[in-house]
Amino acid sequence: MPVTIRPSLEKAGVNTDAAVKFSEDLLRKCEQMKYPSAGFAKCVPYKVPFSPIMHCSFKDIEQGAAPRLIPYANGFIEGVDRAYQQDLHLVLRPEDVWQAVITQFCFYVNGYAKELRQKVVAHEGKKKLELHAGPSPDSIDVAIMTKKLICLIEEHLVDQEIRN
C-alpha cells in the first residue's frame, strides 16, 4: 500500500519537473538520463517502437490513472528531495523503497566482491545460470520466474542461511 505525504493545502507547491504518461516514455527518459552523452534521443526517432515492455510495476500508468510520474537520474533520494523542495505531495510505494535498498546492497556487494565471494559461492569466476521461461516472453509469469531464480541461486550458495 503506498504512503502519501501531503503538505498542508495552503503550502502545496507546483511541480516544475517533466512528468511521463506512458511506460515507454518512462523507459526512454531513464535511458536518456543514464546515457546523456550518447545522444539517445537524436539517434533513435521517437516514433520507432520499443519492444513490448514485459512487466511494469505502474499498472495504472497506461490508463492515465497513475499519479504524475517523474523520473530522476538519482531515483529515490532525488525524487524525495525534489518533492520537498517544491512542497509537493509524495507517493512512496513499498517497491520503491525496496528497490532503493536492493540497489544500494548491489553496490556494496559489487564493491566488496573479492571479500564476499568465499562467503557466498564455492566456484571461481562467473557461473552462467539458466532458466527456461517458456515459449514466448508474453507467457512469462514474473512471480513464478522469480521463485525459480531464487531456488537456482540458492543451489549455489555456500551457506544456505545467508538468504535469511
Secondary structure, DSSP 8 states (H G I E B T S, - for coil): --EEE---TTT-----S--B-SHHHHHHHHHHHHSGGGTHHHHS-TTS-----S--S-TTTTTT-S--B---TTHHHHHHHHHHHTT--EEE-HHHHHHHHHHHHHHHHHHTHHHHHHHHBSSSS---------SSGGG--HHHHHHHHHHHHHTTBS-GGGG-
